[in-house]
Structure formats: structure tokens, C-alpha cells
Amino acid sequence: MPFDKGTINLTFLRANTPIPDDFLERFNTKVAGKLDNVADKPQIGWVSGRHILERTINEDTSIFAGYVHMNLRISQRKIPSVLLKAECRKEELDYMLDKNVNFVPATVKRNIKKEIEEKRLMSMPPTINAIPFVMNPRDGIIFLSTSSPAKVVLFQEFFEQTLKVTASHMDFANFAEQIGEKIEKFKGISYSPKKSSSEELCARDFLTWLWYYSETREGEVKIKSNVYNILLEGPFTFASNSETEGSVETSIKKGSPARSAEAKAALEVGKKLKKANITITRYKDVWKTSFNADTFIFSSLELPEGEKLDPISAFDERMRLIYEFKEVFSQYLKIFFESLNSSNWKNIQKSILKWSEEREGF
């Protein structure tokens, strides 16, 4: 499972009210059904974090190092479209031969398809998808392993149905709110000497600023006695509203995207960074991920190499490293808003425009 080893597609959520003490009992009320009972409609339910076939939810199967580790499982039977079309065509040809006609009425086609679906469906193996997650019942933080916004919404809805607790996606607005800021009070940042920004402040402003900060300040932040640095690398995706000249999005993959003429041109026409690869370092420890500012989802997050520990200790260490990543990212957001609130913001804005205009120097 992704939280045990390897890279993680990661979305941060936060419960809006305390997690109830009987959360395991509540998860059991909506445990996933037996696979033998799966039909054409999706069957959704909870399973343990050890594997997606384990329907037993208790402290032994679903609590690891004090964290809840489970999956939301989605199962459904489907007849492959190629097989369904072939079976329907065979029956339609038999019908025309039997009736000595050269066409099949629409009602007959519908009946043929329905009969084949009823005949074949339960012989098809169910398709199984899962959304792994880890929840800290002490602070209500939820780490969701998915890069799909649709799956985030599905998880939120089923989580609320089960625990009677809503969980907010920690997107740009919610991360800002957590550090005491409201994005509505700020205007968008101009990164183009030729175009002013008429948009509201958004996550693309933050990611583009993070790029600027990484190149002009080495992306340095300090948390207690630790020093972290951040680096943004390609592939880059720039995006803008429809008022911008040319295409709405520009993707730069080959060569050195950060130093390319295409990146400079994208900034000049008012586009802002939407997607980029991010590397955060602390001494020898390295976190790497691909970040989408619009969805605020971290894809393929690679954690620092841990020590060779027993499974529970290793899991606890990985959770600590994920928490550390979240804390560092929050610190960059804090510095970003401190800059916006600073009495020196006009000079910072000038520095940003100079950085954009003189990009060939990098």
C-alpha cells in the first residue's frame, strides 16, 4: 500500500469537527459488501488498510502506530464493451436471418442488449478500485492517496455519511485560512511587465511566487533549527484566463523549462505557473513531488529514505515525514502571505517584475 512504501499521490483533508470516539464502529456500519454480491451498480464501502479484500475493521487490522489506516473500496461488474458489442451483433444477425429481414428494430436491439447483460454480467469478475487513506483521530488530519479530484469528492461524501463529520479539502483557500488569511482580501499578482493582473488571488499566484522565491532566495525557510530549500523544475504548465493572448495553456517539457524562452514568453503574456515538479531538501533528506496548483494535489510524492525499521516503526516514520512535508509547505504559504501583507510589497512586486523581465540571466 502507498503509505507503507514507495511514492504517494497525496491530498490533504481536515475534519471540521472532532473525530468521534466510536469511529471504528461507525466505519463498520458501512463496511464493503461481499464481492459475490457486486452487480452493475458501484458497491462502495470501507475495508482495512492491509489489503482491499479484508472486510474486518478493528484495532488489529486498521490502527497502525496510532493512525487509522484504511481504504475506501469501489467495486463494480461491467461487461467489456467489445464483448457486449460482439454478442449483440451476433444476436442481431441471427434475428435478421430468422425473420428474413435486413434490419433490426430499435426495440429488438434494446431487448437483445438487456438479455445479454442479464446473462453475462454476473459471470464477469468485478473491477476493484480503492482510495487508501490515513487519518489521525487526534487532530482530524486525513492523508488521502489519490490524484483524482472526483475521488476526493467521493471520499468526502462517504466519509460524512459514515462518521457524520465533514472533511474539507486542504486547497489553497483552506491552507490560507489555517494560517489566518483570507484570499478574498488580496488581488492577483502581476508577473508580467507588460500586463497587470485583474484576477483574484489564486493558487497559481502562489506557485509562480514559489518559483520566484526559489530562484532569488534559494527557496530557504527555517523551522526551529532546521533549514529547508525548495527547487522548482519541469515539466512546467502555464495557464491563464481566456483573455490572455494565444493558447490558454503552455506546457514545457524538454530541455530546461525554467530557463527556456517559452517560460519567459508565457510570463510576458500574463500566464502563471499551474503545474511543476517540486523538490524540498533538508540536509540530506529530500522530498520530491509533482504539484498541481489548481487541484492542490501532490502526485508521486517521494519521501526521504528512512531507516530499516520494523513495519510499524517504518509506517510511523513515513507519517512523520509526511507531516513534516505539510508543515514546510505551510511555512512557504505563510511567507507568501507575509510578503503580500508587508509594507514593502511594492518593492517586492518590482523585484518580481525584474526577475520575470530578466529571465535570460538565469
SEMIRO-418691 format. One record per residue (C-alpha): residue number from 0; residue in three letters; x, y, z. Coordinates in Angstrom, 2 decimals. Each point is the difference from the previous one (the first is absolute). Layout:
residues N
SITE; NUM; Ala; X; Y; Z
...
***
This chain:
residues 362
SITE; 0; Met; 0.00; 0.00; 0.00
SITE; 1; Pro; 1.28; 3.53; -0.78
SITE; 2; Phe; 0.28; 1.14; 3.61
SITE; 3; Asp; 2.18; -2.99; 0.85
SITE; 4; Lys; 2.62; 0.49; -2.72
SITE; 5; Gly; 0.68; 1.66; -3.32
SITE; 6; Thr; -1.38; 3.27; -1.35
SITE; 7; Ile; -3.40; 1.43; 0.94
SITE; 8; Asn; -2.61; 2.02; -1.85
SITE; 9; Leu; -1.02; 2.27; 2.85
SITE; 10; Thr; -2.93; 2.27; 0.80
SITE; 11; Phe; -0.34; 1.65; 3.42
SITE; 12; Leu; -3.40; 0.11; 1.70
SITE; 13; Arg; -1.03; 1.25; 3.41
SITE; 14; Ala; -3.02; -1.02; 2.07
SITE; 15; Asn; -2.06; 3.05; 0.91
SITE; 16; Thr; -1.11; -1.41; 3.36
SITE; 17; Pro; 1.66; -2.46; 2.40
SITE; 18; Ile; 0.13; -3.64; -1.08
SITE; 19; Pro; -2.50; -1.99; 2.17
SITE; 20; Asp; 1.46; -2.54; 2.41
SITE; 21; Asp; -2.03; -2.83; -1.56
SITE; 22; Phe; 1.40; 0.59; -3.50
SITE; 23; Leu; 0.86; -3.69; -0.55
SITE; 24; Glu; -3.57; -1.03; 0.78
SITE; 25; Arg; -1.26; 2.62; -2.45
SITE; 26; Phe; 2.35; -1.20; -2.73
SITE; 27; Asn; -1.39; -3.50; 0.57
SITE; 28; Thr; -3.53; 1.19; -0.73
SITE; 29; Lys; 1.06; 0.65; -3.59
SITE; 30; Val; 2.53; -2.76; -0.52
SITE; 31; Ala; 0.39; -1.18; -3.60
SITE; 32; Gly; -2.35; -2.79; -1.04
SITE; 33; Lys; 1.01; -3.42; -1.25
SITE; 34; Leu; 1.43; -0.04; -3.51
SITE; 35; Asp; -2.41; -2.79; -0.97
SITE; 36; Asn; -2.83; 2.51; 0.41
SITE; 37; Val; 1.53; 2.68; -2.23
SITE; 38; Ala; -2.21; 0.81; -3.01
SITE; 39; Asp; -0.18; 2.73; -2.63
SITE; 40; Lys; -0.31; 2.85; 2.49
SITE; 41; Pro; 3.13; 1.05; 1.95
SITE; 42; Gln; 0.29; -1.57; 3.43
SITE; 43; Ile; 1.78; 2.40; 2.35
SITE; 44; Gly; 1.23; -0.79; 3.50
SITE; 45; Trp; 2.90; -0.01; 2.43
SITE; 46; Val; 2.68; -2.69; 0.24
SITE; 47; Ser; 3.17; -0.24; 2.04
SITE; 48; Gly; 3.29; 1.64; -0.92
SITE; 49; Arg; 1.82; -3.32; -0.22
SITE; 50; His; -1.68; -1.11; -3.23
SITE; 51; Ile; -3.19; 0.80; -1.89
SITE; 52; Leu; -1.59; -3.42; 0.56
SITE; 53; Glu; 0.06; 0.26; 3.80
SITE; 54; Arg; -3.47; 0.99; 1.21
SITE; 55; Thr; 0.84; -0.38; 3.68
SITE; 56; Ile; 0.45; 3.46; 1.52
SITE; 57; Asn; 1.43; 0.10; 3.52
SITE; 58; Glu; 3.05; 1.22; 1.89
SITE; 59; Asp; 2.13; -2.89; -1.24
SITE; 60; Thr; -0.78; 0.51; -3.70
SITE; 61; Ser; -0.51; 3.74; -0.24
SITE; 62; Ile; 2.09; 1.77; 2.67
SITE; 63; Phe; 3.73; 0.39; -0.60
SITE; 64; Ala; 2.26; 2.02; 2.30
SITE; 65; Gly; -3.03; 1.91; 1.25
SITE; 66; Tyr; -1.27; 0.89; -3.49
SITE; 67; Val; -3.08; -1.32; -1.77
SITE; 68; His; 1.18; -1.69; -3.20
SITE; 69; Met; -2.82; -1.15; -2.29
SITE; 70; Asn; -1.35; -0.03; -3.57
SITE; 71; Leu; -3.22; 1.14; -1.57
SITE; 72; Arg; -0.73; -2.80; -2.48
SITE; 73; Ile; -2.08; 0.42; -3.17
SITE; 74; Ser; -1.06; -3.22; -1.75
SITE; 75; Gln; -2.12; -0.49; -3.11
SITE; 76; Arg; -0.67; -2.63; -2.66
SITE; 77; Lys; 0.15; 1.05; -3.63
SITE; 78; Ile; -0.19; -1.88; -3.27
SITE; 79; Pro; 2.90; 1.09; -2.22
SITE; 80; Ser; -1.38; 2.18; -2.77
SITE; 81; Val; 1.68; -2.08; -2.73
SITE; 82; Leu; -1.61; -3.18; 1.32
SITE; 83; Leu; -3.40; 1.65; 0.42
SITE; 84; Lys; 0.03; 1.42; -3.53
SITE; 85; Ala; 1.07; -3.34; -1.47
SITE; 86; Glu; -2.74; -1.94; 1.83
SITE; 87; Cys; -2.63; 2.55; -1.02
SITE; 88; Arg; 1.13; -0.10; -3.63
SITE; 89; Lys; -0.14; -3.81; -0.03
SITE; 90; Glu; -3.56; -0.01; 1.38
SITE; 91; Glu; -1.10; 2.72; -2.43
SITE; 92; Leu; 1.34; -1.97; -2.98
SITE; 93; Asp; -1.79; -3.12; 1.26
SITE; 94; Tyr; -3.20; 2.05; 0.33
SITE; 95; Met; 0.22; 1.30; -3.59
SITE; 96; Leu; 0.71; -3.49; -1.34
SITE; 97; Asp; -2.87; -1.52; 1.95
SITE; 98; Lys; -2.49; 2.74; -1.03
SITE; 99; Asn; 1.40; 0.32; -3.53
SITE; 100; Val; 0.38; 3.78; 0.39
SITE; 101; Asn; 2.92; 2.37; -0.57
SITE; 102; Phe; -0.40; 2.19; 3.11
SITE; 103; Val; -0.63; -0.33; 3.73
SITE; 104; Pro; -2.62; 2.24; 1.68
SITE; 105; Ala; 1.29; 2.25; 2.80
SITE; 106; Thr; -2.22; -1.71; 2.60
SITE; 107; Val; 1.42; -3.40; -0.95
SITE; 108; Lys; 3.56; 1.37; 0.26
SITE; 109; Arg; -0.72; 1.29; 3.49
SITE; 110; Asn; -1.47; -3.35; 1.05
SITE; 111; Ile; 2.96; -1.91; -1.41
SITE; 112; Lys; 2.44; 2.21; 1.88
SITE; 113; Lys; -1.99; -0.32; 3.23
SITE; 114; Glu; -0.14; -3.80; -0.24
SITE; 115; Ile; 3.75; -0.26; -0.65
SITE; 116; Glu; 0.77; 2.28; 2.96
SITE; 117; Glu; -2.20; -2.10; 2.28
SITE; 118; Lys; 1.60; -3.19; -1.28
SITE; 119; Arg; 3.64; 1.09; 0.05
SITE; 120; Leu; 0.33; 2.56; 2.80
SITE; 121; Met; 0.36; -2.27; 3.03
SITE; 122; Ser; 2.56; -2.16; -1.80
SITE; 123; Met; 2.30; 3.03; -0.38
SITE; 124; Pro; 2.62; 0.52; 2.74
SITE; 125; Pro; -0.60; 3.21; 1.95
SITE; 126; Thr; 2.31; 2.92; -0.58
SITE; 127; Ile; 1.44; 1.31; 3.25
SITE; 128; Asn; 1.39; 3.45; 0.75
SITE; 129; Ala; 1.02; 1.36; 3.36
SITE; 130; Ile; 0.82; 3.35; 1.56
SITE; 131; Pro; 2.57; -0.60; 2.76
SITE; 132; Phe; 0.03; 2.47; 2.87
SITE; 133; Val; 1.55; 0.67; 3.37
SITE; 134; Met; -1.83; 1.97; 2.66
SITE; 135; Asn; 1.35; 1.40; 3.24
SITE; 136; Pro; -2.97; -0.10; 2.40
SITE; 137; Arg; 1.81; 2.36; 2.36
SITE; 138; Asp; 0.16; 3.02; -2.33
SITE; 139; Gly; -2.43; -1.00; -2.76
SITE; 140; Ile; 2.61; 0.17; -2.79
SITE; 141; Ile; -0.66; -2.45; -2.85
SITE; 142; Phe; 2.55; -1.00; -2.61
SITE; 143; Leu; -1.78; -1.25; -3.10
SITE; 144; Ser; 1.98; -1.94; -2.59
SITE; 145; Thr; -1.54; 1.16; -3.27
SITE; 146; Ser; 0.70; 2.53; -2.73
SITE; 147; Ser; -3.62; 0.02; -1.20
SITE; 148; Pro; -2.20; 2.94; 1.08
SITE; 149; Ala; -3.07; -2.17; -0.69
SITE; 150; Lys; 1.25; -2.63; 2.46
SITE; 151; Val; 0.66; 2.70; 2.59
SITE; 152; Val; -3.67; 1.04; -0.23
SITE; 153; Leu; -1.17; -3.63; 0.14
SITE; 154; Phe; 2.09; -0.58; 3.12
SITE; 155; Gln; -1.30; 3.18; 1.67
SITE; 156; Glu; -3.62; -0.98; -0.63
SITE; 157; Phe; 0.37; -3.58; 1.27
SITE; 158; Phe; 2.12; 1.11; 2.97
SITE; 159; Glu; -2.74; 2.42; 1.07
SITE; 160; Gln; -2.70; -2.67; -0.43
SITE; 161; Thr; 2.00; -2.37; 2.19
SITE; 162; Leu; 1.38; 2.16; 2.81
SITE; 163; Lys; -2.48; 2.90; -0.19
SITE; 164; Val; 3.07; 2.24; -0.26
SITE; 165; Thr; 0.83; 2.22; -2.96
SITE; 166; Ala; 3.55; 0.10; -1.33
SITE; 167; Ser; 1.35; 2.97; -1.95
SITE; 168; His; 2.53; -0.35; -2.79
SITE; 169; Met; 3.06; 1.99; 1.01
SITE; 170; Asp; 0.15; 2.05; -3.17
SITE; 171; Phe; 1.54; 3.45; -0.39
SITE; 172; Ala; -2.84; 1.80; 1.81
SITE; 173; Asn; -0.13; -2.48; 2.89
SITE; 174; Phe; 3.77; -0.09; 0.46
SITE; 175; Ala; -0.06; 3.81; 0.10
SITE; 176; Glu; -2.84; -0.01; 2.51
SITE; 177; Gln; 1.96; -2.38; 2.22
SITE; 178; Ile; 2.76; 2.62; 0.32
SITE; 179; Gly; -2.56; 2.78; 0.57
SITE; 180; Glu; -0.32; 1.46; -3.51
SITE; 181; Lys; -2.96; 0.62; -2.32
SITE; 182; Ile; 0.91; -0.11; -3.69
SITE; 183; Glu; -2.97; 2.24; -0.86
SITE; 184; Lys; 1.78; 3.04; 1.42
SITE; 185; Phe; 2.87; -0.22; -2.50
SITE; 186; Lys; 0.25; 0.72; -3.71
SITE; 187; Gly; 1.89; -2.21; -2.41
SITE; 188; Ile; 3.71; 0.63; -0.51
SITE; 189; Ser; 1.41; 1.32; -3.25
SITE; 190; Tyr; 2.96; -1.98; -1.32
SITE; 191; Ser; 0.11; 1.85; -3.30
SITE; 192; Pro; 1.55; 3.44; -0.53
SITE; 193; Lys; -2.41; 0.38; -2.92
SITE; 194; Lys; -3.25; -1.14; 1.64
SITE; 195; Ser; -1.62; 0.80; 3.32
SITE; 196; Ser; -2.01; -2.67; 1.78
SITE; 197; Ser; -3.74; 0.61; 0.27
SITE; 198; Glu; -0.74; -3.42; 1.48
SITE; 199; Glu; -0.61; -0.97; 3.60
SITE; 200; Leu; 2.86; -1.58; 1.93
SITE; 201; Cys; 0.24; -3.72; -0.74
SITE; 202; Ala; 2.27; -3.00; 0.48
SITE; 203; Arg; 1.75; 0.72; -3.30
SITE; 204; Asp; 1.22; 3.29; 1.50
SITE; 205; Phe; 1.47; -1.96; 2.90
SITE; 206; Leu; 1.73; -2.61; -2.18
SITE; 207; Thr; 1.48; 2.66; -2.29
SITE; 208; Trp; 1.18; 1.95; 3.05
SITE; 209; Leu; 1.53; -3.22; 1.35
SITE; 210; Trp; 1.97; -0.29; -3.25
SITE; 211; Tyr; 1.17; 3.62; 0.40
SITE; 212; Tyr; 0.88; -0.61; 3.67
SITE; 213; Ser; 1.94; -3.15; -0.85
SITE; 214; Glu; 2.18; 1.85; -2.51
SITE; 215; Thr; 0.56; 3.22; 1.90
SITE; 216; Arg; 0.17; -1.25; 3.60
SITE; 217; Glu; 1.03; -3.61; -0.62
SITE; 218; Gly; -3.45; -0.89; 1.28
SITE; 219; Glu; 1.25; 0.05; 3.57
SITE; 220; Val; -2.23; -0.33; 3.05
SITE; 221; Lys; 0.92; -0.69; 3.60
SITE; 222; Ile; -2.14; -2.03; 2.39
SITE; 223; Lys; 1.49; -0.21; 3.46
SITE; 224; Ser; 3.61; -1.15; -0.55
SITE; 225; Asn; -0.61; -1.46; -3.46
SITE; 226; Val; 0.71; 1.75; -3.29
SITE; 227; Tyr; -1.94; -1.01; -3.12
SITE; 228; Asn; 0.47; 0.97; -3.64
SITE; 229; Ile; -2.37; -0.38; -2.90
SITE; 230; Leu; 0.64; -0.45; -3.73
SITE; 231; Leu; -2.56; 0.10; -2.83
SITE; 232; Glu; 0.70; -2.00; -3.14
SITE; 233; Gly; -1.80; -1.04; -3.16
SITE; 234; Pro; -2.15; -1.14; -1.53
SITE; 235; Phe; -1.70; 3.38; 0.40
SITE; 236; Thr; -3.59; 0.80; -0.89
SITE; 237; Phe; -0.99; 3.66; -0.22
SITE; 238; Ala; -3.65; 1.03; -0.10
SITE; 239; Ser; -2.11; 3.12; -0.12
SITE; 240; Asn; -3.52; 1.21; -0.46
SITE; 241; Ser; -1.51; 0.21; -3.48
SITE; 242; Glu; 0.92; 3.69; -0.33
SITE; 243; Thr; 3.67; -0.82; -0.46
SITE; 244; Glu; 1.42; 0.08; -3.50
SITE; 245; Gly; 0.59; -3.36; -1.64
SITE; 246; Ser; -0.73; -3.39; 1.51
SITE; 247; Val; -1.42; -0.25; 3.51
SITE; 248; Glu; 2.67; -2.52; 1.08
SITE; 249; Thr; 3.67; -0.43; -0.85
SITE; 250; Ser; 1.91; -3.18; 0.89
SITE; 251; Ile; 3.80; -0.12; -0.02
SITE; 252; Lys; 1.61; -3.40; 0.44
SITE; 253; Lys; 3.33; -0.31; -1.80
SITE; 254; Gly; 3.31; 1.60; 0.83
SITE; 255; Ser; 0.01; 2.37; 2.98
SITE; 256; Pro; -3.56; 1.37; 0.24
SITE; 257; Ala; 0.84; 2.47; 2.76
SITE; 258; Arg; 2.65; 1.67; -2.17
SITE; 259; Ser; -1.81; -0.26; -3.32
SITE; 260; Ala; -1.15; 2.82; -2.26
SITE; 261; Glu; -3.46; -1.61; 0.05
SITE; 262; Ala; -0.24; 0.49; 3.77
SITE; 263; Lys; 0.96; 3.66; -0.33
SITE; 264; Ala; -2.55; 0.46; -2.80
SITE; 265; Ala; -2.73; -1.61; 2.09
SITE; 266; Leu; 0.66; 2.42; 2.86
SITE; 267; Glu; 0.05; 2.97; -2.38
SITE; 268; Val; -3.55; -0.67; -1.24
SITE; 269; Gly; -1.35; -0.35; 3.53
SITE; 270; Lys; 0.05; -3.76; 0.46
SITE; 271; Lys; 0.79; -1.47; 3.39
SITE; 272; Leu; 1.46; -3.29; 1.10
SITE; 273; Lys; -2.65; -2.70; 0.43
SITE; 274; Lys; 2.09; -3.19; 0.27
SITE; 275; Ala; 3.61; -0.67; 0.88
SITE; 276; Asn; 2.28; -2.54; 1.62
SITE; 277; Ile; 1.09; 1.00; 3.50
SITE; 278; Thr; 3.03; -1.14; 1.98
SITE; 279; Ile; 0.37; 0.90; 3.68
SITE; 280; Thr; 3.27; -0.76; 1.76
SITE; 281; Arg; 1.14; 0.00; 3.61
SITE; 282; Tyr; 3.66; -0.93; 0.18
SITE; 283; Lys; 0.06; -3.48; -1.58
SITE; 284; Asp; -3.76; -0.55; 0.22
SITE; 285; Val; -1.95; 0.57; -3.22
SITE; 286; Trp; -3.73; 0.24; -0.78
SITE; 287; Lys; -0.99; -0.04; -3.69
SITE; 288; Thr; -3.44; 0.43; -1.50
SITE; 289; Ser; -1.99; 1.31; -2.94
SITE; 290; Phe; -2.37; 2.75; 1.10
SITE; 291; Asn; -3.20; 1.22; -1.65
SITE; 292; Ala; -0.92; 3.43; 1.34
SITE; 293; Asp; -3.59; -0.15; -1.26
SITE; 294; Thr; -0.84; -3.24; 1.79
SITE; 295; Phe; 2.53; 0.42; 2.83
SITE; 296; Ile; 0.92; -3.66; -0.38
SITE; 297; Phe; 3.50; -1.43; 0.29
SITE; 298; Ser; 0.74; -2.83; -2.43
SITE; 299; Ser; 2.70; -2.65; 0.41
SITE; 300; Leu; 1.30; 1.43; 3.27
SITE; 301; Glu; 3.37; -1.57; 0.74
SITE; 302; Leu; 1.01; 0.04; 3.66
SITE; 303; Pro; 3.53; 0.04; 1.43
SITE; 304; Glu; 1.51; -3.42; 0.36
SITE; 305; Gly; -0.75; -1.27; 3.48
SITE; 306; Glu; 1.81; -2.37; 2.28
SITE; 307; Lys; -0.45; -3.76; -0.24
SITE; 308; Leu; -2.58; -0.45; 2.74
SITE; 309; Asp; -2.74; -2.45; 0.84
SITE; 310; Pro; -3.25; 0.58; -2.00
SITE; 311; Ile; -1.83; 1.99; 2.70
SITE; 312; Ser; 3.00; 2.24; 0.73
SITE; 313; Ala; 0.61; 0.50; -3.72
SITE; 314; Phe; -3.65; 0.99; -0.50
SITE; 315; Asp; 0.22; 2.45; 2.91
SITE; 316; Glu; 3.19; 1.50; -1.47
SITE; 317; Arg; -1.65; 0.50; -3.41
SITE; 318; Met; -2.96; 1.74; 1.62
SITE; 319; Arg; 2.41; 2.29; 1.86
SITE; 320; Leu; 1.68; 0.86; -3.31
SITE; 321; Ile; -3.37; 0.75; -1.63
SITE; 322; Tyr; -0.89; 2.28; 2.92
SITE; 323; Glu; 3.36; 1.72; -0.38
SITE; 324; Phe; -0.65; 0.54; -3.71
SITE; 325; Lys; -3.39; 1.53; 0.82
SITE; 326; Glu; 1.57; 2.28; 2.62
SITE; 327; Val; 2.69; 1.22; -2.39
SITE; 328; Phe; -2.51; 0.65; -2.78
SITE; 329; Ser; -2.14; 1.95; 2.47
SITE; 330; Gln; 3.05; 2.06; 0.92
SITE; 331; Tyr; 0.49; 1.02; -3.65
SITE; 332; Leu; -3.63; 1.07; -0.10
SITE; 333; Lys; 0.53; 2.01; 3.17
SITE; 334; Ile; 2.99; 1.83; -1.52
SITE; 335; Phe; -2.02; 0.62; -3.17
SITE; 336; Phe; -2.80; 1.72; 1.93
SITE; 337; Glu; 2.47; 1.85; 2.21
SITE; 338; Ser; 1.43; 1.48; -3.21
SITE; 339; Leu; -3.46; 1.02; -1.22
SITE; 340; Asn; -0.74; 1.65; 3.35
SITE; 341; Ser; 3.38; 1.67; 0.22
SITE; 342; Ser; 0.34; 3.79; -0.14
SITE; 343; Asn; 2.84; -0.76; -2.42
SITE; 344; Trp; -2.30; -1.80; -2.47
SITE; 345; Lys; 0.41; 2.63; -2.75
SITE; 346; Asn; 3.74; -0.59; -0.02
SITE; 347; Ile; -0.53; -3.78; 0.04
SITE; 348; Gln; -2.33; 0.37; -3.00
SITE; 349; Lys; 2.69; 1.97; -1.83
SITE; 350; Ser; 2.50; -2.74; 0.79
SITE; 351; Ile; -2.40; -2.63; -1.38
SITE; 352; Leu; -0.45; 1.95; -3.24
SITE; 353; Lys; 3.76; 0.46; -0.34
SITE; 354; Trp; 0.51; -3.75; 0.56
SITE; 355; Ser; -2.55; -0.73; -2.71
SITE; 356; Glu; 1.41; 2.50; -2.47
SITE; 357; Glu; 3.63; -1.04; 0.45
SITE; 358; Arg; -0.57; -3.75; -0.09
SITE; 359; Glu; 2.69; -0.57; -2.64
SITE; 360; Gly; 2.51; 0.74; 2.74
SITE; 361; Phe; -0.83; -3.23; 1.81
***
